[in-house]
Amino acid sequence: MLKPFLAVVAALLVTACATEAPTSPAAPGPTLSQEATTAGTVTTVMSGLNSPRGLAWGPEGGLYVVEAGNTSWVGPCVRVARGSNCYSGTGSISRYWKGEQERVVTGLPSIFETTNRDIIGANDISFVGRGNAHVSIGWGGAPALRSQLGELGQLFGVLLSVQPSGKWHVTADVAAFEGSSNPGGGALDSNPFGLLNEPGGLFVVDAGGNSLLQVRPNGDVSLVATFPSIAVPPGPWPPFFTRAEAVPTEVTRGPDGALYVSTLTGVPFRPTSASVYRVVPGAAPQVYAGGFTQITDIDWGPDGSLYVLQYGSAPFFGGVGSVIRVSPNGTRATIINTLFHPTGVLVGPDGSVYVSNKGDLASVGEVLRIAP
């Protein structure tokens, strides 16, 4: 979900800068109630979307959003830990360009989970140049269970290459890597989420596998880093919730050339437990900024500020969603705190902030523009 989706950082620059120090203190910041709040003009620029997720700028300057799909399904179905995943195939990509909203790709792999009514499908999109878009497709279960969907199962837990014509094909099987190596330990679970497309290959976070992976142009997948679980202190949740998984949600390239990864954290989704990590390949991830709640996406502004998107503000996905700006000096300000289950954030060259809102709902999802 976010993104220098254009080829902003050349490979040599990335290599040279990747060992530089972070630009602000790596320490938990103030809670939401302690932060300043700024006001901006909010405009709806896209509407009627089916579970909108990641956002990206296209090579022509259009604003793209992936849609995970709707609640219809045509089967087959497979039992997973949280219910039944039933094939839907209603995923899509929409574009806002020259004042017009249009679905430019339809029929992407998607699933409707009939027990909890979850919609699983396209999670993020990232571009490098014209005609080189990649999309991450989620799964949310053990990789081996995909086979019970027959050939359709090969379309989940993967990365897709999407052409301007709307045609697409699988380029990498992220879930298979989780199934064969399980780098984060624990139960086998794969859900490719945030995606960063660069000239030399791709980076993707596996929210189920708690890992950051690199994908070479030939489709080979390798491990970059894993993210630790965190302790859950006693609170207004059942006592057996003693640790929460990291659940990484996005990867982006920072102004210093390092990779930055956001985490949602797992059940009970405790407020202020989510963090943004700074990652240099070959070294252990370091917390860049902490004290957030249920981060689903991050993006960098033109002034070097980090914009953090929070899905909710209370345990178990309760409360309002928000966008918090972390300035280069570490100062935080809440840009908006009236969102409902937002999933993607993208900053424009003029400092405007775009958010995909109502990201778990079909037909009523939207993209908002918050002007500075």
DRENRO-575796 format. One record per residue (C-alpha): residue number from 0; x, y, z. Coordinates in steps of 0.5 Angstrom, whole numbers. Layout:
BEGIN
+-----+-------+-------+-------+
:   n :    px :    py :    pz :
+-----+-------+-------+-------+
: NUM :     X :     Y :     Z :
...
+-----+-------+-------+-------+
//
This chain:
BEGIN
+-----+-------+-------+-------+
:   n :    px :    py :    pz :
+-----+-------+-------+-------+
:   0 :     0 :     0 :     0 :
:   1 :     4 :     6 :    -1 :
:   2 :    10 :     8 :    -5 :
:   3 :    15 :    11 :    -9 :
:   4 :    11 :     7 :   -14 :
:   5 :    15 :    11 :   -20 :
:   6 :    23 :     9 :   -20 :
:   7 :    25 :    15 :   -16 :
:   8 :    31 :    11 :   -13 :
:   9 :    36 :     9 :   -17 :
:  10 :    40 :     2 :   -15 :
:  11 :    46 :     5 :   -14 :
:  12 :    44 :    11 :   -10 :
:  13 :    40 :     6 :    -6 :
:  14 :    46 :     2 :    -5 :
:  15 :    50 :     8 :    -3 :
:  16 :    45 :    10 :     2 :
:  17 :    42 :     4 :     5 :
:  18 :    47 :     5 :    11 :
:  19 :    46 :    12 :    13 :
:  20 :    43 :    13 :    20 :
:  21 :    35 :    14 :    21 :
:  22 :    33 :    22 :    20 :
:  23 :    29 :    22 :    27 :
:  24 :    30 :    18 :    34 :
:  25 :    28 :    11 :    34 :
:  26 :    23 :    11 :    40 :
:  27 :    16 :    11 :    41 :
:  28 :    12 :    17 :    40 :
:  29 :     6 :    20 :    44 :
:  30 :    -1 :    17 :    44 :
:  31 :    -6 :    20 :    40 :
:  32 :    -9 :    24 :    45 :
:  33 :    -3 :    28 :    46 :
:  34 :    -2 :    29 :    39 :
:  35 :    -3 :    36 :    35 :
:  36 :    -9 :    36 :    30 :
:  37 :    -8 :    40 :    24 :
:  38 :   -14 :    41 :    19 :
:  39 :   -15 :    40 :    12 :
:  40 :   -20 :    40 :     6 :
:  41 :   -23 :    33 :     5 :
:  42 :   -26 :    31 :    -2 :
:  43 :   -28 :    25 :    -4 :
:  44 :   -25 :    24 :   -11 :
:  45 :   -27 :    16 :   -12 :
:  46 :   -33 :    13 :   -10 :
:  47 :   -37 :     6 :   -11 :
:  48 :   -31 :     2 :   -10 :
:  49 :   -30 :    -5 :    -8 :
:  50 :   -26 :    -6 :    -2 :
:  51 :   -20 :    -1 :    -4 :
:  52 :   -13 :    -2 :    -1 :
:  53 :    -7 :     0 :    -4 :
:  54 :    -6 :     7 :    -8 :
:  55 :     0 :     9 :   -13 :
:  56 :     1 :    14 :   -18 :
:  57 :     1 :    11 :   -25 :
:  58 :     7 :    13 :   -30 :
:  59 :     2 :    18 :   -34 :
:  60 :     0 :    21 :   -27 :
:  61 :    -6 :    18 :   -26 :
:  62 :    -8 :    16 :   -19 :
:  63 :    -9 :     8 :   -18 :
:  64 :   -13 :     4 :   -13 :
:  65 :   -13 :    -4 :   -12 :
:  66 :   -20 :    -7 :   -10 :
:  67 :   -20 :   -13 :    -7 :
:  68 :   -27 :   -15 :    -9 :
:  69 :   -34 :   -16 :    -7 :
:  70 :   -38 :   -21 :    -3 :
:  71 :   -41 :   -25 :    -9 :
:  72 :   -38 :   -32 :   -10 :
:  73 :   -38 :   -37 :   -15 :
:  74 :   -34 :   -43 :   -11 :
:  75 :   -30 :   -47 :   -10 :
:  76 :   -29 :   -46 :    -3 :
:  77 :   -24 :   -49 :     2 :
:  78 :   -24 :   -49 :    10 :
:  79 :   -19 :   -45 :    13 :
:  80 :   -17 :   -43 :    20 :
:  81 :   -22 :   -37 :    20 :
:  82 :   -28 :   -40 :    16 :
:  83 :   -29 :   -42 :     9 :
:  84 :   -25 :   -38 :     3 :
:  85 :   -30 :   -38 :    -3 :
:  86 :   -27 :   -36 :   -10 :
:  87 :   -30 :   -30 :   -13 :
:  88 :   -26 :   -27 :   -18 :
:  89 :   -29 :   -20 :   -17 :
:  90 :   -22 :   -16 :   -16 :
:  91 :   -20 :   -10 :   -20 :
:  92 :   -16 :    -4 :   -21 :
:  93 :   -19 :     3 :   -22 :
:  94 :   -16 :    10 :   -24 :
:  95 :   -17 :    17 :   -23 :
:  96 :   -15 :    21 :   -28 :
:  97 :   -16 :    28 :   -31 :
:  98 :   -22 :    28 :   -27 :
:  99 :   -25 :    22 :   -29 :
: 100 :   -26 :    15 :   -25 :
: 101 :   -25 :     9 :   -29 :
: 102 :   -24 :     1 :   -28 :
: 103 :   -18 :    -1 :   -32 :
: 104 :   -17 :    -8 :   -30 :
: 105 :   -23 :   -13 :   -28 :
: 106 :   -23 :   -20 :   -26 :
: 107 :   -17 :   -20 :   -21 :
: 108 :   -17 :   -26 :   -16 :
: 109 :   -21 :   -25 :   -10 :
: 110 :   -24 :   -29 :    -5 :
: 111 :   -30 :   -28 :     0 :
: 112 :   -29 :   -31 :     7 :
: 113 :   -37 :   -33 :     8 :
: 114 :   -36 :   -34 :    16 :
: 115 :   -33 :   -27 :    18 :
: 116 :   -35 :   -24 :    11 :
: 117 :   -28 :   -22 :    10 :
: 118 :   -26 :   -20 :     3 :
: 119 :   -19 :   -22 :     0 :
: 120 :   -16 :   -20 :    -6 :
: 121 :   -11 :   -15 :    -9 :
: 122 :    -8 :   -11 :    -3 :
: 123 :    -3 :    -7 :    -6 :
: 124 :     0 :    -4 :   -13 :
: 125 :     7 :    -1 :   -15 :
: 126 :     9 :     2 :   -22 :
: 127 :    16 :     2 :   -25 :
: 128 :    15 :     6 :   -31 :
: 129 :    10 :     5 :   -37 :
: 130 :     7 :    -2 :   -37 :
: 131 :    11 :    -5 :   -31 :
: 132 :     5 :    -5 :   -25 :
: 133 :     5 :   -11 :   -20 :
: 134 :     0 :   -13 :   -15 :
: 135 :     0 :   -17 :    -9 :
: 136 :    -6 :   -22 :    -8 :
: 137 :    -7 :   -24 :    -1 :
: 138 :    -9 :   -31 :     2 :
: 139 :   -10 :   -31 :     9 :
: 140 :    -9 :   -38 :    11 :
: 141 :    -4 :   -44 :    10 :
: 142 :    -1 :   -44 :     3 :
: 143 :    -2 :   -52 :     2 :
: 144 :   -10 :   -50 :     3 :
: 145 :    -9 :   -47 :    -4 :
: 146 :    -9 :   -53 :    -8 :
: 147 :   -16 :   -55 :    -5 :
: 148 :   -19 :   -49 :   -10 :
: 149 :   -16 :   -53 :   -16 :
: 150 :   -12 :   -49 :   -21 :
: 151 :   -15 :   -43 :   -18 :
: 152 :   -11 :   -44 :   -12 :
: 153 :    -5 :   -42 :   -16 :
: 154 :    -7 :   -35 :   -16 :
: 155 :    -7 :   -33 :    -9 :
: 156 :    -1 :   -31 :    -4 :
: 157 :     2 :   -29 :   -11 :
: 158 :     5 :   -23 :   -14 :
: 159 :     2 :   -21 :   -21 :
: 160 :     5 :   -17 :   -27 :
: 161 :    -1 :   -13 :   -30 :
: 162 :     0 :   -10 :   -37 :
: 163 :    -4 :    -3 :   -39 :
: 164 :    -8 :    -8 :   -44 :
: 165 :   -11 :   -11 :   -37 :
: 166 :    -8 :   -17 :   -38 :
: 167 :    -4 :   -20 :   -32 :
: 168 :     0 :   -26 :   -30 :
: 169 :     3 :   -29 :   -24 :
: 170 :    10 :   -27 :   -23 :
: 171 :    12 :   -30 :   -16 :
: 172 :     9 :   -35 :   -11 :
: 173 :    10 :   -31 :    -4 :
: 174 :     6 :   -36 :    -1 :
: 175 :    10 :   -42 :    -3 :
: 176 :    16 :   -39 :     0 :
: 177 :    13 :   -39 :     7 :
: 178 :    10 :   -46 :     6 :
: 179 :    17 :   -49 :     4 :
: 180 :    21 :   -44 :     9 :
: 181 :    17 :   -41 :    15 :
: 182 :    22 :   -36 :    16 :
: 183 :    18 :   -33 :    22 :
: 184 :    16 :   -39 :    25 :
: 185 :    10 :   -41 :    28 :
: 186 :     4 :   -43 :    24 :
: 187 :     4 :   -43 :    17 :
: 188 :     0 :   -37 :    14 :
: 189 :     1 :   -33 :     8 :
: 190 :    -2 :   -26 :     6 :
: 191 :     2 :   -22 :     1 :
: 192 :     1 :   -15 :     3 :
: 193 :     5 :    -8 :     2 :
: 194 :     9 :    -8 :    -5 :
: 195 :    15 :    -4 :    -7 :
: 196 :    17 :    -4 :   -14 :
: 197 :    24 :    -2 :   -16 :
: 198 :    28 :    -3 :   -23 :
: 199 :    32 :    -9 :   -20 :
: 200 :    26 :   -13 :   -17 :
: 201 :    21 :   -12 :   -12 :
: 202 :    20 :   -12 :    -4 :
: 203 :    14 :   -15 :    -1 :
: 204 :    11 :   -16 :     6 :
: 205 :     8 :   -22 :     8 :
: 206 :     3 :   -20 :    13 :
: 207 :     2 :   -28 :    15 :
: 208 :     9 :   -30 :    15 :
: 209 :    11 :   -24 :    19 :
: 210 :    17 :   -23 :    14 :
: 211 :    20 :   -18 :     9 :
: 212 :    22 :   -21 :     2 :
: 213 :    25 :   -20 :    -4 :
: 214 :    23 :   -22 :   -11 :
: 215 :    28 :   -22 :   -17 :
: 216 :    26 :   -21 :   -24 :
: 217 :    26 :   -28 :   -25 :
: 218 :    21 :   -29 :   -20 :
: 219 :    26 :   -32 :   -14 :
: 220 :    24 :   -30 :    -7 :
: 221 :    29 :   -29 :    -2 :
: 222 :    28 :   -27 :     6 :
: 223 :    30 :   -20 :     8 :
: 224 :    28 :   -20 :    15 :
: 225 :    23 :   -22 :    20 :
: 226 :    19 :   -18 :    25 :
: 227 :    18 :   -20 :    32 :
: 228 :    12 :   -22 :    36 :
: 229 :    11 :   -17 :    42 :
: 230 :     8 :   -18 :    49 :
: 231 :     1 :   -16 :    51 :
: 232 :     0 :   -14 :    58 :
: 233 :    -6 :   -15 :    62 :
: 234 :   -12 :   -11 :    59 :
: 235 :   -19 :   -11 :    57 :
: 236 :   -18 :   -18 :    53 :
: 237 :   -18 :   -25 :    55 :
: 238 :   -12 :   -27 :    59 :
: 239 :    -9 :   -32 :    54 :
: 240 :    -7 :   -26 :    49 :
: 241 :     0 :   -26 :    52 :
: 242 :     4 :   -24 :    45 :
: 243 :     2 :   -21 :    39 :
: 244 :     5 :   -22 :    32 :
: 245 :     8 :   -17 :    28 :
: 246 :     4 :   -17 :    22 :
: 247 :     8 :   -13 :    17 :
: 248 :     3 :    -9 :    12 :
: 249 :     8 :    -4 :     8 :
: 250 :    15 :    -3 :     5 :
: 251 :    17 :     3 :     2 :
: 252 :    24 :     6 :     1 :
: 253 :    26 :    12 :     6 :
: 254 :    29 :    19 :     4 :
: 255 :    36 :    16 :     7 :
: 256 :    35 :    10 :     2 :
: 257 :    34 :     4 :     7 :
: 258 :    27 :     0 :     7 :
: 259 :    22 :     2 :    12 :
: 260 :    16 :    -3 :    14 :
: 261 :    10 :    -2 :    18 :
: 262 :     6 :    -7 :    23 :
: 263 :    -1 :    -8 :    24 :
: 264 :     0 :   -12 :    30 :
: 265 :    -4 :   -18 :    31 :
: 266 :   -10 :   -20 :    36 :
: 267 :   -12 :   -17 :    41 :
: 268 :    -9 :   -11 :    36 :
: 269 :    -7 :    -7 :    42 :
: 270 :    -7 :     1 :    42 :
: 271 :     0 :     4 :    41 :
: 272 :     3 :    -3 :    40 :
: 273 :     5 :    -2 :    33 :
: 274 :    11 :     1 :    30 :
: 275 :    15 :     3 :    24 :
: 276 :    22 :    -1 :    23 :
: 277 :    28 :     1 :    19 :
: 278 :    31 :    -5 :    15 :
: 279 :    38 :    -5 :    12 :
: 280 :    39 :   -12 :     9 :
: 281 :    44 :   -16 :    13 :
: 282 :    42 :   -13 :    19 :
: 283 :    36 :   -14 :    24 :
: 284 :    30 :    -9 :    24 :
: 285 :    30 :    -3 :    28 :
: 286 :    24 :     1 :    31 :
: 287 :    24 :     8 :    27 :
: 288 :    18 :    10 :    31 :
: 289 :    13 :     7 :    35 :
: 290 :     7 :     8 :    39 :
: 291 :     2 :     7 :    34 :
: 292 :    -5 :     3 :    33 :
: 293 :    -6 :    -2 :    27 :
: 294 :    -2 :     1 :    22 :
: 295 :    -4 :    -1 :    15 :
: 296 :     0 :     4 :    11 :
: 297 :     6 :     9 :    11 :
: 298 :     8 :    14 :     5 :
: 299 :    13 :    19 :     5 :
: 300 :    12 :    27 :     4 :
: 301 :    16 :    31 :    -1 :
: 302 :    19 :    34 :     6 :
: 303 :    21 :    28 :     9 :
: 304 :    16 :    27 :    13 :
: 305 :    13 :    20 :    14 :
: 306 :     5 :    19 :    14 :
: 307 :     2 :    13 :    18 :
: 308 :    -5 :    11 :    17 :
: 309 :    -8 :     8 :    23 :
: 310 :   -14 :     3 :    21 :
: 311 :   -17 :     4 :    28 :
: 312 :   -16 :     7 :    35 :
: 313 :   -19 :     1 :    40 :
: 314 :   -18 :    -6 :    41 :
: 315 :   -20 :   -11 :    36 :
: 316 :   -21 :    -6 :    30 :
: 317 :   -25 :    -1 :    34 :
: 318 :   -25 :     6 :    34 :
: 319 :   -24 :    11 :    28 :
: 320 :   -18 :    11 :    23 :
: 321 :   -13 :    17 :    22 :
: 322 :    -7 :    19 :    19 :
: 323 :    -1 :    22 :    23 :
: 324 :     5 :    26 :    20 :
: 325 :    12 :    25 :    23 :
: 326 :    16 :    30 :    22 :
: 327 :    24 :    29 :    20 :
: 328 :    25 :    32 :    27 :
: 329 :    20 :    27 :    30 :
: 330 :    14 :    32 :    32 :
: 331 :     7 :    28 :    31 :
: 332 :     1 :    31 :    28 :
: 333 :    -6 :    28 :    27 :
: 334 :    -8 :    30 :    20 :
: 335 :   -15 :    27 :    20 :
: 336 :   -18 :    22 :    25 :
: 337 :   -25 :    21 :    22 :
: 338 :   -24 :    15 :    18 :
: 339 :   -27 :     8 :    18 :
: 340 :   -22 :     2 :    17 :
: 341 :   -18 :     6 :    12 :
: 342 :   -13 :     1 :     8 :
: 343 :    -8 :     6 :     4 :
: 344 :    -5 :    12 :     4 :
: 345 :    -1 :    16 :    -1 :
: 346 :     2 :    23 :    -1 :
: 347 :     2 :    28 :    -7 :
: 348 :     8 :    32 :   -10 :
: 349 :     4 :    38 :    -7 :
: 350 :     3 :    35 :     0 :
: 351 :    -4 :    33 :    -1 :
: 352 :    -6 :    26 :     2 :
: 353 :   -10 :    21 :    -1 :
: 354 :   -13 :    15 :     3 :
: 355 :   -17 :     9 :     1 :
: 356 :   -23 :     9 :     6 :
: 357 :   -28 :     4 :     8 :
: 358 :   -23 :    -1 :     6 :
: 359 :   -27 :    -8 :     8 :
: 360 :   -33 :    -6 :     5 :
: 361 :   -36 :    -7 :    -2 :
: 362 :   -39 :    -2 :    -7 :
: 363 :   -38 :     4 :    -2 :
: 364 :   -31 :     4 :    -1 :
: 365 :   -28 :    11 :    -3 :
: 366 :   -21 :    15 :    -4 :
: 367 :   -21 :    21 :     0 :
: 368 :   -16 :    27 :    -2 :
: 369 :   -14 :    31 :     5 :
: 370 :   -11 :    38 :     2 :
: 371 :    -6 :    41 :     6 :
+-----+-------+-------+-------+
//
